[in-house]
Amino acid sequence: MQRYFVEPHQISDREVTITGDDVHHIVNVMRLKPGEQIIVCDGRGRSCLARLRQSSANAVQAQIETWLDEQKELPVQITIGQGLPKGDKMEWILQKGTELGAFAFFPFSSERTIVKLEPKKEAKKLERWTKIVKEAAEQSHRSVLPQIRGQLSFKQALETGAQYTRCVIAYEKEEQAKLREVLDTLVPGDSLLVLIGPEGGFTEQEVEWAESKGFQAVTFGPRILRTETASQYLLSAASYHFER
């Protein structure tokens, strides 16, 4: 059954209004007719089964039939702080990270970051990234729509650490602290921030700075992972740990 995300204000107790690109998808791509059912999510965890009533060029109206009790999300909210990678790797990270259950993402720049996200282009990038995340969340039947925050500096990324239960920084030279040990300390409802470096990784000074701010350097295993693979490894490990 098709799933669509809307803003919370578009859902009332009895009715939902769908606007934007989803109208075209419902009417022209899926060719859904009045009387057919869809699932609608407010992006914050509430989902409902709704029956289409009527549509126009700008909006689709549907009547809510029942609220769903879905268990689709990881028990721990995991935010991926991603050092900006080259090319279209960020899009892949967002898409697959959403499928695997990430709660939020933000890009950041660090000493070895090659890509520079110009302020004039950032809004357009965020718009495209938001669309990718929304489509991935619908495809994977998420009930929460992951947040994408604007680009931060490395210093700003560290400053956000106070908002989370635990904070870690992935470091290929770390040999003792294992990801499993961090996951063992978390319980449902906790939050975890993970910083993943760009293609060149982090400098020793950056890792020391992160540790001084309460981050723990951890290893993701004996093999060196590409920057676009690291978050997928982390989320898969968390899924196995908490949902097995």
C-alpha positions in Angstrom: 0.0 0.0 0.0 1.3 3.4 -0.9 2.6 5.6 1.9 2.9 9.4 2.0 4.3 11.9 4.4 2.6 15.2 5.1 3.1 18.0 7.5 1.4 17.5 10.9 -1.0 20.4 10.3 -2.3 18.6 7.2 -3.8 15.9 9.4 -6.9 16.4 11.6 -8.7 13.8 13.6 -10.8 12.8 10.7 -9.2 14.0 7.5 -5.9 14.5 5.7 -5.0 16.9 2.9 -2.1 16.0 0.6 -0.5 18.6 -1.5 2.7 19.2 -3.5 4.4 16.5 -5.7 2.4 13.7 -4.0 -0.8 14.9 -5.7 0.8 14.2 -9.1 2.1 10.8 -7.8 -1.3 9.8 -6.5 -3.4 11.0 -9.4 -1.1 10.5 -12.5 1.5 7.9 -11.5 -0.4 5.5 -9.3 -3.8 6.5 -10.8 -5.5 6.0 -7.5 -9.2 6.6 -7.4 -11.7 7.8 -4.8 -12.4 4.9 -2.4 -8.9 3.4 -2.6 -6.7 3.4 0.6 -3.3 4.8 1.4 -1.2 5.2 4.5 -0.4 8.7 5.6 2.3 9.7 8.1 2.9 13.0 9.8 6.7 12.4 10.0 6.7 12.4 13.7 5.6 8.8 14.4 1.8 9.0 13.8 0.4 7.0 10.9 -3.1 6.4 9.7 -5.0 4.4 7.1 -7.0 6.8 5.0 -9.5 6.4 2.1 -9.3 8.8 -0.8 -12.3 11.1 -1.2 -11.6 13.6 -3.9 -8.8 15.2 -5.7 -8.0 18.4 -7.6 -5.0 19.7 -9.5 -3.5 21.0 -6.2 -4.7 18.7 -3.4 -6.0 15.3 -2.5 -8.5 14.8 0.3 -8.7 11.6 2.2 -10.8 10.4 5.2 -9.0 8.8 8.1 -10.4 5.3 8.8 -8.0 4.2 11.6 -4.8 5.2 13.4 -2.1 2.6 13.1 0.1 1.3 15.9 3.4 0.8 13.9 6.8 -0.2 15.3 9.0 0.9 12.5 11.8 3.0 14.2 15.0 2.1 15.9 14.6 2.1 19.7 17.6 4.6 19.9 17.6 7.8 17.9 20.8 7.9 15.9 22.0 11.1 14.2 24.6 10.9 11.5 27.1 13.8 11.4 28.7 13.3 8.0 31.8 15.0 6.8 30.9 16.3 3.4 32.0 13.7 0.8 32.8 14.1 -2.9 30.4 13.7 -5.8 26.9 12.3 -5.1 28.0 10.2 -2.1 25.9 12.3 0.3 22.7 11.4 -1.6 23.6 7.7 -1.3 24.3 8.1 2.4 21.0 9.8 3.0 19.0 7.3 1.0 20.5 4.2 2.6 20.7 5.7 6.0 17.0 6.5 6.0 16.2 2.9 4.9 18.3 1.6 7.8 16.6 3.8 10.4 18.7 7.0 11.0 16.8 9.6 13.0 18.6 12.7 11.6 21.5 13.8 9.5 23.7 16.8 9.2 26.8 17.5 7.0 29.9 19.2 8.4 33.2 20.4 7.1 36.5 19.5 8.8 40.2 19.8 8.0 40.3 17.1 5.4 37.0 18.0 3.7 37.5 18.7 0.0 34.0 19.6 -1.0 32.8 23.1 -0.2 29.1 23.7 0.0 28.6 27.3 -1.0 25.9 29.2 0.9 24.1 30.1 -2.3 23.8 26.4 -3.3 23.1 25.0 0.1 19.3 25.7 0.0 19.0 23.9 -3.3 21.1 21.0 -2.0 18.9 20.7 1.1 15.8 20.7 -0.9 17.1 17.8 -3.1 18.4 15.9 0.0 15.0 16.3 1.7 13.2 14.8 -1.3 15.6 11.9 -1.3 15.0 11.2 2.4 11.2 11.5 2.0 11.1 9.0 -0.9 13.4 6.6 1.0 11.3 6.9 4.1 8.1 6.1 2.1 9.8 3.2 0.3 11.1 1.7 3.6 7.7 2.2 5.4 9.2 4.6 8.0 6.8 6.4 10.4 9.3 9.1 11.2 10.7 11.4 8.6 14.5 11.9 9.3 15.6 15.5 9.7 18.3 17.0 7.6 20.0 20.0 9.2 22.2 22.6 7.5 25.9 22.4 7.2 28.0 22.9 10.3 31.7 23.5 11.0 33.5 20.8 12.9 33.5 23.0 16.0 29.7 23.5 15.7 29.3 19.7 15.2 31.1 19.1 18.5 29.0 21.7 20.3 25.8 19.9 19.4 27.0 16.9 21.5 25.3 18.2 24.6 22.0 17.3 23.1 22.6 13.6 23.0 22.9 10.7 25.5 26.2 9.5 23.9 28.5 10.9 21.3 31.2 9.1 19.3 33.6 9.8 16.6 34.6 7.1 14.1 38.4 6.8 14.0 40.4 4.2 12.0 43.4 4.4 14.4 41.4 3.5 17.5 42.0 -0.1 18.4 40.4 -0.6 21.8 37.0 1.1 22.1 34.5 -1.0 20.1 31.1 0.2 18.8 29.4 -2.7 20.6 30.6 -1.4 23.9 28.9 2.0 23.2 25.6 0.3 22.1 25.6 -1.8 25.3 25.3 1.4 27.3 22.2 2.7 25.5 18.6 1.9 26.3 15.4 2.6 24.3 14.7 6.3 24.2 18.4 7.3 24.3 20.1 9.3 21.5 23.4 8.7 19.8 25.4 11.2 17.7 28.0 9.7 15.4 30.6 11.8 13.6 32.0 10.2 10.4 34.9 11.9 8.6 35.2 12.7 4.9 37.3 10.7 2.5 40.5 11.5 4.4 39.1 10.8 7.8 39.9 12.9 10.9 43.2 14.4 12.0 44.6 13.4 15.4 44.1 16.9 16.6 40.4 16.8 15.6 39.9 13.5 17.5 41.6 14.9 20.6 39.4 18.0 20.4 36.3 15.8 20.1 37.4 13.7 23.1 37.9 16.9 25.1 34.2 17.7 24.3 32.9 14.4 25.6 33.0 12.3 22.4 34.4 8.8 22.5 36.6 7.6 19.6 35.5 4.2 18.5 36.6 1.6 15.9 34.2 0.2 13.4 36.2 -3.0 13.1 39.5 -4.2 11.6 38.7 -3.1 8.1 38.9 0.5 6.8 35.5 1.6 5.5 34.8 4.2 2.9 33.1 7.3 4.2 29.8 6.3 2.4 29.9 2.8 4.0 30.6 3.8 7.6 27.1 5.0 8.5 25.5 2.0 6.9 27.7 -0.3 9.0 26.8 1.6 12.1 23.1 1.6 11.5 23.1 -2.1 10.6 25.0 -2.9 13.7 22.5 -0.9 15.8 19.6 -2.6 14.2 21.0 -6.0 14.9 21.9 -5.0 18.5 18.5 -3.5 19.4 16.1 -5.3 17.1 17.4 -8.9 16.9 
